[in-house]
Amino acid sequence: MSASAVAPVKIAILGPGTVGTEVVRLLTAQGEDLAARVGAPLTIVGIYVRDTSVERDPVIPRDMLTSDVDALISQADLVIELMGGIEPARTHILQAIASGASVVTANKALLASHGPELYEAADAAGVDLYFEAAVAGAIPIVRPVRESLAGDYIDRILGIVNGTTNYVLDEMTTRGLPYDQVLATAQELGFAEADPTADVEGHDAAAKAAILASLAFHQRVSLDEVFCEGITAITDADVAAATESGHVIKLLAIAERTDAGVAVRVHPALVPHAHPLAGVHGAFNAVFVETRAAGELMFYGQGAGGAPTASAVLGDVVSVARHIASGGKGPRESNYADLPVLPISAASTRFQIRMIVEDRAGVLAAVAEILAAKGISIETVRQHAGSAGPGAAELVISTHRAPERDLESTVEQLRGASAVKDVLSVLRIEGE
């Protein structure tokens, strides 16, 4: 039987912004191909907007616009939510699920904060909830972690999952430009919002980290359990010191499973030049997955933008529409594990500490003694005499792996030491 002879899958779109507009464009331009892949035609029954009088891209048919979201959802087999934010997106998704419609969403913030509620509702209603576009844009990472690697054991995920911060740090590294200038350029180019807080403070990456950790470790990890530190404190001197030590600075989303539990964190980190993540430039994203059987895998591509994100949305639409047309259901939430989610103080990693010290004999020994008292051993030391003014030197120490809680108290001791004038920065070293 041809696709045209099968009842169409009726689609409602909530929010025709940048991504929603591209989704409409692709559904319209590729309608025949998509119908052949699904086994049924895909029909847009309406597009929800708050104000139908606003001028929109010509690809959006004006006669499909509606401000009556209740009536629109009641007609749909599949609801695509692209509004963003928590409310009213949460209410509309729950309403769609209750009406028997499957849902495709790109809403990372909502999934990170209310994912369990939505998963449970979808499972109870027997409908699909797909969200590939919620993490890393066009990069297929949700499906590989949730399905392709379901038979494997994931130990660790390292991800560059925010294009704005990667662009800023990359420009600071490759062109030597100051943070404020690069951020302003990113806003002009559309890589950063007028209010870039969610990106530069790490909140966007933290939401994605919570989603990936929940999928990878088969348990629920909420947004408030993710340690989050942004890039606003990174200076030109930090970038120069990273380059000198053979590293680049990246904002990483890290999710790892240890014998003690699960740790999920977002923070700037020094990544060695030899690591694949060090070569991710511009506004691109990449996710590096370490598994027991498959080994090391990396997923790389455009992490944002209308067309790339729409590509991920359409991939979900095809999968869900197939289930609607021919029966079946996608994977349910896997949350059988009951491991504790550890605080950042329980994490263990290597560190690079930059400080200004008195330029005299015995200072290094005094610093090493403070570190040794906490069981933190030194791997490398670099000293730049005279670079910090008369009678002072910049000391850069890289440590062996140590618990975060030990480092925190050690840094406080260093700040109070008579030979230490200032602790300039402390950066974690990942990927070695």
PADOPA-422356 format. One record per residue (C-alpha): x, y, z; residue number from 1; residue in one letter. Coordinates in nm, 3 decimals. Each point is the difference from the previous one (the first is absolute). Layout:
PT;c1;c2;c3;num;residu
PT;X;Y;Z;NUM;A
...
END
This chain:
PT;c1;c2;c3;num;residu
PT;0.000;0.000;0.000;1;M
PT;0.137;0.342;-0.092;2;S
PT;0.055;0.265;0.267;3;A
PT;-0.268;0.217;-0.159;4;S
PT;-0.262;-0.269;0.059;5;A
PT;0.067;-0.006;0.374;6;V
PT;-0.160;0.242;0.245;7;A
PT;0.229;0.302;0.049;8;P
PT;0.188;0.069;0.321;9;V
PT;-0.137;0.331;0.122;10;K
PT;0.264;0.235;0.138;11;I
PT;-0.042;0.307;0.220;12;A
PT;0.294;0.239;0.040;13;I
PT;0.028;0.218;0.309;14;L
PT;0.229;0.295;-0.060;15;G
PT;0.116;0.096;-0.352;16;P
PT;0.318;0.178;0.105;17;G
PT;0.335;-0.056;-0.169;18;T
PT;-0.008;-0.378;0.041;19;V
PT;-0.376;-0.032;-0.049;20;G
PT;0.016;0.192;-0.326;21;T
PT;0.268;-0.238;-0.130;22;E
PT;-0.205;-0.298;0.108;23;V
PT;-0.298;0.129;-0.201;24;V
PT;0.230;0.063;-0.296;25;R
PT;0.139;-0.354;0.006;26;L
PT;-0.339;-0.164;0.055;27;L
PT;-0.135;0.193;-0.299;28;T
PT;0.298;-0.038;-0.235;29;A
PT;0.067;-0.367;0.078;30;Q
PT;-0.359;-0.114;0.047;31;G
PT;0.006;-0.282;-0.255;32;E
PT;0.333;-0.141;0.118;33;D
PT;-0.103;0.017;0.365;34;L
PT;-0.331;-0.171;-0.077;35;A
PT;0.187;-0.281;-0.175;36;A
PT;0.232;-0.042;0.299;37;R
PT;-0.287;0.003;0.250;38;V
PT;-0.248;-0.202;-0.203;39;G
PT;-0.266;0.270;0.034;40;A
PT;-0.042;0.365;-0.098;41;P
PT;0.098;0.265;0.255;42;L
PT;-0.257;0.277;0.022;43;T
PT;0.042;0.322;0.198;44;I
PT;-0.342;0.072;0.152;45;V
PT;0.101;0.329;0.159;46;G
PT;0.273;0.215;0.149;47;I
PT;-0.051;0.156;0.343;48;Y
PT;0.111;0.359;0.056;49;V
PT;-0.091;0.247;0.273;50;R
PT;-0.068;0.277;-0.251;51;D
PT;-0.127;-0.090;-0.347;52;T
PT;0.045;0.358;-0.126;53;S
PT;0.382;-0.003;0.020;54;V
PT;0.175;-0.009;-0.339;55;E
PT;0.181;-0.331;-0.054;56;R
PT;0.217;-0.179;-0.251;57;D
PT;-0.195;-0.062;-0.325;58;P
PT;0.052;-0.375;0.044;59;V
PT;-0.250;0.015;0.289;60;I
PT;-0.351;-0.015;-0.152;61;P
PT;-0.208;0.269;0.168;62;R
PT;-0.314;-0.212;-0.017;63;D
PT;0.170;-0.263;0.220;64;M
PT;0.073;0.243;0.284;65;L
PT;-0.218;-0.022;0.306;66;T
PT;0.002;0.135;0.354;67;S
PT;-0.238;-0.275;0.118;68;D
PT;0.252;-0.252;0.127;69;V
PT;-0.263;-0.224;0.162;70;D
PT;-0.190;-0.052;-0.324;71;A
PT;0.322;-0.057;-0.192;72;L
PT;0.136;-0.264;0.236;73;I
PT;-0.331;-0.185;-0.002;74;S
PT;0.036;-0.057;-0.377;75;Q
PT;0.357;-0.129;0.004;76;A
PT;0.160;-0.343;-0.007;77;D
PT;0.342;0.159;0.054;78;L
PT;0.085;0.328;0.171;79;V
PT;0.333;0.171;-0.067;80;I
PT;0.082;0.235;0.290;81;E
PT;0.253;0.270;-0.090;82;L
PT;-0.108;0.279;0.232;83;M
PT;0.279;-0.039;0.254;84;G
PT;-0.014;0.085;0.368;85;G
PT;-0.184;-0.183;0.274;86;I
PT;-0.351;0.140;-0.020;87;E
PT;-0.226;-0.015;-0.189;88;P
PT;0.203;-0.265;-0.188;89;A
PT;-0.032;-0.252;0.285;90;R
PT;-0.376;0.045;0.019;91;T
PT;-0.044;-0.035;-0.376;92;H
PT;0.216;-0.315;-0.019;93;I
PT;-0.193;-0.164;0.284;94;L
PT;-0.323;0.102;-0.171;95;Q
PT;0.116;-0.158;-0.326;96;A
PT;0.101;-0.322;0.174;97;I
PT;-0.332;-0.017;0.185;98;A
PT;-0.182;0.035;-0.333;99;S
PT;0.191;-0.299;-0.141;100;G
PT;0.247;0.194;-0.214;101;A
PT;0.371;-0.079;-0.013;102;S
PT;0.242;0.287;0.056;103;V
PT;0.327;0.114;-0.156;104;V
PT;0.175;0.280;0.188;105;T
PT;0.330;0.187;-0.004;106;A
PT;-0.056;0.142;0.348;107;N
PT;0.312;-0.082;0.203;108;K
PT;-0.088;0.221;0.296;109;A
PT;-0.340;-0.166;0.038;110;L
PT;0.138;-0.353;-0.029;111;L
PT;0.279;0.070;0.248;112;A
PT;-0.240;0.136;0.260;113;S
PT;-0.324;-0.195;-0.067;114;H
PT;0.116;-0.299;-0.207;115;G
PT;-0.122;-0.273;0.239;116;P
PT;-0.352;0.147;0.008;117;E
PT;-0.014;0.007;-0.380;118;L
PT;0.152;-0.348;-0.042;119;Y
PT;-0.248;-0.151;0.244;120;E
PT;-0.293;0.170;-0.168;121;A
PT;0.108;-0.122;-0.345;122;A
PT;0.053;-0.356;0.125;123;D
PT;-0.340;-0.004;0.170;124;A
PT;-0.171;0.128;-0.315;125;A
PT;0.189;-0.239;-0.229;126;G
PT;0.140;0.279;-0.218;127;V
PT;0.348;0.104;-0.105;128;D
PT;0.207;0.284;0.141;129;L
PT;0.304;0.072;-0.218;130;Y
PT;0.257;0.274;0.055;131;F
PT;0.310;-0.045;-0.217;132;E
PT;0.020;0.375;-0.069;133;A
PT;0.017;0.084;0.372;134;A
PT;0.372;-0.084;0.016;135;V
PT;0.266;0.120;-0.245;136;A
PT;-0.226;0.109;-0.287;137;G
PT;0.052;-0.204;-0.314;138;A
PT;0.240;-0.246;0.164;139;I
PT;-0.168;-0.339;0.051;140;P
PT;0.090;-0.070;0.363;141;I
PT;-0.326;-0.068;0.187;142;V
PT;-0.094;-0.299;-0.216;143;R
PT;0.349;-0.157;0.009;144;P
PT;0.018;0.029;0.378;145;V
PT;-0.361;-0.107;0.059;146;R
PT;-0.018;-0.276;-0.262;147;E
PT;0.321;-0.085;-0.186;148;S
PT;0.207;-0.030;0.319;149;L
PT;-0.278;-0.149;0.213;150;A
PT;0.187;-0.332;0.008;151;G
PT;0.328;0.160;0.103;152;D
PT;0.128;0.152;0.322;153;Y
PT;0.076;0.373;-0.021;154;I
PT;0.265;0.117;0.242;155;D
PT;0.036;0.362;-0.097;156;R
PT;-0.124;0.273;-0.229;157;I
PT;0.198;0.315;-0.079;158;L
PT;-0.188;0.252;-0.209;159;G
PT;0.036;0.340;-0.159;160;I
PT;-0.373;0.062;-0.017;161;V
PT;-0.026;0.378;-0.019;162;N
PT;0.104;0.170;-0.322;163;G
PT;0.011;0.352;0.144;164;T
PT;0.262;-0.078;0.263;165;T
PT;0.203;-0.211;-0.238;166;N
PT;0.008;0.286;-0.250;167;Y
PT;0.106;0.249;0.268;168;V
PT;0.277;-0.221;0.141;169;L
PT;0.120;-0.098;-0.347;170;D
PT;0.029;0.362;-0.112;171;E
PT;0.184;0.088;0.321;172;M
PT;0.241;-0.287;-0.067;173;T
PT;0.058;0.021;-0.375;174;T
PT;-0.018;0.377;-0.046;175;R
PT;0.106;0.126;0.341;176;G
PT;-0.311;0.216;0.038;177;L
PT;-0.139;0.107;0.339;178;P
PT;-0.316;-0.159;0.139;179;Y
PT;-0.223;0.309;-0.020;180;D
PT;0.090;0.068;-0.364;181;Q
PT;-0.061;-0.359;-0.108;182;V
PT;-0.332;-0.019;0.183;183;L
PT;-0.117;0.320;-0.171;184;A
PT;0.095;-0.148;-0.338;185;T
PT;-0.183;-0.323;0.085;186;A
PT;-0.313;0.204;0.071;187;Q
PT;0.033;0.185;-0.331;188;E
PT;0.036;-0.331;-0.186;189;L
PT;-0.299;-0.153;0.177;190;G
PT;0.208;-0.259;0.189;191;F
PT;-0.095;0.164;0.331;192;A
PT;-0.323;0.148;0.126;193;E
PT;-0.035;0.364;0.103;194;A
PT;0.003;-0.139;0.355;195;D
PT;0.268;-0.270;-0.021;196;P
PT;-0.026;-0.108;0.365;197;T
PT;-0.139;-0.347;-0.064;198;A
PT;0.291;-0.076;-0.233;199;D
PT;0.301;0.166;0.165;200;V
PT;-0.097;-0.101;0.354;201;E
PT;-0.034;-0.363;-0.110;202;G
PT;-0.375;-0.043;0.066;203;H
PT;-0.078;-0.113;-0.355;204;D
PT;0.277;-0.260;0.012;205;A
PT;-0.111;-0.115;0.345;206;A
PT;-0.351;-0.079;-0.126;207;A
PT;0.148;-0.209;-0.280;208;K
PT;0.237;-0.172;0.244;209;A
PT;-0.294;-0.103;0.219;210;A
PT;-0.179;-0.153;-0.300;211;I
PT;0.308;-0.190;-0.121;212;L
PT;0.083;-0.128;0.349;213;A
PT;-0.356;-0.125;0.051;214;S
PT;0.014;-0.191;-0.327;215;L
PT;0.355;-0.133;0.036;216;A
PT;-0.028;-0.122;0.359;217;F
PT;-0.364;-0.116;-0.003;218;H
PT;-0.110;0.220;0.285;219;Q
PT;-0.150;0.339;0.056;220;R
PT;0.239;0.292;0.030;221;V
PT;-0.166;0.338;0.049;222;S
PT;0.134;0.339;-0.099;223;L
PT;0.054;0.105;0.361;224;D
PT;0.233;-0.297;0.049;225;E
PT;0.241;0.126;-0.268;226;V
PT;0.295;0.212;0.117;227;F
PT;0.017;0.304;-0.224;228;C
PT;0.279;0.252;-0.058;229;E
PT;0.019;0.226;-0.303;230;G
PT;0.277;0.168;-0.199;231;I
PT;-0.034;0.363;0.111;232;T
PT;0.307;-0.021;0.226;233;A
PT;0.230;-0.131;-0.278;234;I
PT;0.267;0.257;-0.084;235;T
PT;0.250;0.055;-0.279;236;D
PT;0.269;-0.114;0.242;237;A
PT;-0.184;-0.328;0.064;238;D
PT;-0.017;-0.062;-0.375;239;V
PT;0.371;0.077;-0.042;240;A
PT;0.095;-0.228;0.288;241;A
PT;-0.214;-0.279;-0.147;242;A
PT;0.174;0.033;-0.336;243;T
PT;0.342;-0.007;0.164;244;E
PT;-0.084;-0.321;0.186;245;S
PT;-0.131;-0.172;-0.316;246;G
PT;-0.372;0.046;0.065;247;H
PT;-0.305;0.192;-0.117;248;V
PT;-0.280;0.118;0.226;249;I
PT;-0.345;-0.142;-0.073;250;K
PT;-0.328;0.018;0.188;251;L
PT;-0.071;-0.368;0.061;252;L
PT;-0.311;-0.186;0.107;253;A
PT;0.129;-0.305;0.185;254;I
PT;-0.202;-0.297;0.118;255;A
PT;0.184;-0.294;0.152;256;E
PT;-0.080;-0.312;0.195;257;R
PT;0.231;-0.108;0.281;258;T
PT;-0.013;-0.264;0.270;259;D
PT;-0.145;0.263;0.233;260;A
PT;-0.275;0.122;-0.231;261;G
PT;-0.068;0.239;-0.286;262;V
PT;0.163;0.343;-0.035;263;A
PT;-0.128;0.260;-0.245;264;V
PT;0.168;0.337;-0.043;265;R
PT;0.048;0.290;-0.240;266;V
PT;0.307;0.221;0.020;267;H
PT;0.293;0.135;-0.202;268;P
PT;0.277;-0.255;-0.033;269;A
PT;0.345;-0.036;-0.149;270;L
PT;-0.011;-0.255;-0.282;271;V
PT;0.331;-0.129;-0.142;272;P
PT;0.068;0.079;-0.365;273;H
PT;0.011;-0.373;-0.080;274;A
PT;-0.359;-0.058;0.113;275;H
PT;-0.267;0.007;-0.277;276;P
PT;-0.203;0.263;0.187;277;L
PT;0.289;0.246;-0.019;278;A
PT;-0.051;0.029;-0.376;279;G
PT;-0.365;0.104;0.020;280;V
PT;-0.005;0.358;-0.127;281;H
PT;-0.248;0.281;-0.040;282;G
PT;-0.360;-0.059;0.102;283;A
PT;0.019;-0.376;-0.061;284;F
PT;-0.088;-0.261;0.262;285;N
PT;0.146;-0.342;0.071;286;A
PT;-0.077;-0.276;0.247;287;V
PT;0.265;-0.256;0.097;288;F
PT;-0.135;-0.325;0.148;289;V
PT;0.212;-0.258;0.182;290;E
PT;-0.152;-0.349;0.014;291;T
PT;0.113;-0.346;0.112;292;R
PT;-0.068;-0.196;-0.321;293;A
PT;-0.014;0.254;-0.284;294;A
PT;0.294;0.198;0.136;295;G
PT;0.025;0.371;-0.068;296;E
PT;-0.253;0.168;-0.231;297;L
PT;-0.030;0.362;-0.109;298;M
PT;-0.302;0.175;-0.150;299;F
PT;0.074;0.333;-0.168;300;Y
PT;-0.196;0.262;-0.189;301;G
PT;-0.204;0.317;0.014;302;Q
PT;-0.153;0.040;0.340;303;G
PT;-0.246;0.278;-0.070;304;A
PT;-0.175;0.197;-0.273;305;G
PT;-0.336;-0.030;-0.169;306;G
PT;0.076;-0.253;-0.274;307;A
PT;0.234;-0.230;0.200;308;P
PT;-0.241;-0.018;0.293;309;T
PT;-0.295;-0.050;-0.234;310;A
PT;0.186;-0.298;-0.149;311;S
PT;0.006;-0.165;0.342;312;A
PT;-0.368;0.082;0.056;313;V
PT;-0.095;-0.155;-0.336;314;L
PT;0.194;-0.315;0.084;315;G
PT;-0.217;-0.038;0.309;316;D
PT;-0.313;0.082;-0.197;317;V
PT;0.069;-0.279;-0.250;318;V
PT;0.060;-0.255;0.280;319;S
PT;-0.309;0.098;0.195;320;V
PT;-0.220;0.025;-0.311;321;A
PT;0.102;-0.353;-0.100;322;R
PT;-0.126;-0.126;0.335;323;H
PT;-0.326;0.188;-0.044;324;I
PT;-0.049;-0.126;-0.356;325;A
PT;0.093;-0.363;0.046;326;S
PT;-0.010;-0.066;0.372;327;G
PT;0.276;-0.025;0.252;328;G
PT;0.155;0.229;0.257;329;K
PT;0.342;0.145;0.066;330;G
PT;0.218;-0.076;0.305;331;P
PT;-0.139;0.070;0.343;332;R
PT;0.192;0.180;0.271;333;E
PT;0.272;-0.223;0.146;334;S
PT;0.049;0.098;0.364;335;N
PT;0.066;-0.323;0.181;336;Y
PT;0.332;0.112;0.152;337;A
PT;0.004;0.149;0.347;338;D
PT;0.348;0.146;0.030;339;L
PT;0.060;0.311;0.209;340;P
PT;0.060;0.320;-0.195;341;V
PT;0.322;0.133;0.146;342;L
PT;0.082;0.363;0.079;343;P
PT;0.292;0.171;-0.173;344;I
PT;0.206;-0.044;0.316;345;S
PT;0.006;-0.376;-0.066;346;A
PT;0.137;0.039;-0.353;347;A
PT;0.361;-0.090;-0.066;348;S
PT;0.209;0.161;-0.272;349;T
PT;0.327;0.174;-0.076;350;R
PT;0.042;0.373;0.054;351;F
PT;0.212;0.288;-0.122;352;Q
PT;0.056;0.274;0.257;353;I
PT;0.139;0.339;-0.104;354;R
PT;0.127;0.227;0.275;355;M
PT;0.222;0.298;0.067;356;I
PT;0.268;-0.075;0.258;357;V
PT;0.300;0.172;0.150;358;E
PT;0.307;-0.049;-0.217;359;D
PT;0.233;-0.147;0.259;360;R
PT;0.153;-0.329;0.102;361;A
PT;-0.220;-0.245;0.186;362;G
PT;-0.331;0.117;-0.139;363;V
PT;-0.055;-0.306;-0.219;364;L
PT;0.081;-0.226;0.293;365;A
PT;-0.255;0.184;0.215;366;A
PT;-0.268;-0.033;-0.268;367;V
PT;0.080;-0.368;-0.052;368;A
PT;-0.027;-0.060;0.374;369;E
PT;-0.352;0.147;0.008;370;I
PT;-0.103;-0.225;-0.290;371;L
PT;0.167;-0.308;0.149;372;A
PT;-0.180;0.049;0.331;373;A
PT;-0.324;-0.069;-0.187;374;K
PT;0.144;-0.290;-0.197;375;G
PT;0.013;0.200;-0.325;376;I
PT;0.311;-0.078;-0.201;377;S
PT;0.155;0.234;-0.256;378;I
PT;0.045;-0.119;-0.358;379;E
PT;0.157;0.308;-0.163;380;T
PT;0.117;0.346;0.107;381;V
PT;0.061;0.308;-0.215;382;R
PT;0.133;0.324;0.141;383;Q
PT;0.025;0.337;-0.174;384;H
PT;0.225;0.227;0.202;385;A
PT;-0.057;0.373;-0.042;386;G
PT;-0.324;-0.041;-0.193;387;S
PT;-0.205;0.102;0.303;388;A
PT;0.199;0.307;0.100;389;G
PT;0.312;0.061;0.212;390;P
PT;0.065;-0.268;0.258;391;G
PT;-0.284;-0.219;-0.126;392;A
PT;-0.043;-0.293;-0.235;393;A
PT;-0.287;-0.184;-0.163;394;E
PT;-0.010;-0.364;0.105;395;L
PT;-0.205;-0.252;-0.200;396;V
PT;-0.046;-0.341;0.162;397;I
PT;-0.172;-0.300;-0.157;398;S
PT;-0.100;-0.271;0.244;399;T
PT;-0.060;-0.369;-0.023;400;H
PT;-0.360;-0.114;0.046;401;R
PT;-0.148;0.111;0.330;402;A
PT;-0.345;0.031;0.161;403;P
PT;-0.169;0.335;-0.048;404;E
PT;-0.069;0.038;0.373;405;R
PT;0.372;-0.021;0.074;406;D
PT;0.082;0.257;-0.263;407;L
PT;-0.255;0.251;0.132;408;E
PT;0.152;0.005;0.347;409;S
PT;0.352;0.002;-0.143;410;T
PT;-0.069;0.309;-0.210;411;V
PT;-0.128;0.177;0.310;412;E
PT;0.324;-0.085;0.177;413;Q
PT;0.202;0.125;-0.296;414;L
PT;-0.188;0.330;0.004;415;R
PT;0.096;0.045;0.364;416;G
PT;0.366;-0.100;-0.040;417;A
PT;0.250;0.281;0.057;418;S
PT;0.198;-0.085;-0.315;419;A
PT;-0.309;0.002;-0.224;420;V
PT;-0.113;0.344;-0.115;421;K
PT;-0.303;-0.118;-0.198;422;D
PT;-0.162;-0.313;-0.144;423;V
PT;-0.089;0.109;-0.353;424;L
PT;-0.199;-0.301;-0.120;425;S
PT;-0.073;-0.366;0.055;426;V
PT;-0.100;-0.204;-0.305;427;L
PT;-0.079;-0.367;-0.021;428;R
PT;0.183;-0.218;-0.254;429;I
PT;-0.216;-0.251;-0.189;430;E
PT;0.060;-0.249;-0.279;431;G
PT;0.337;-0.132;0.114;432;E
END
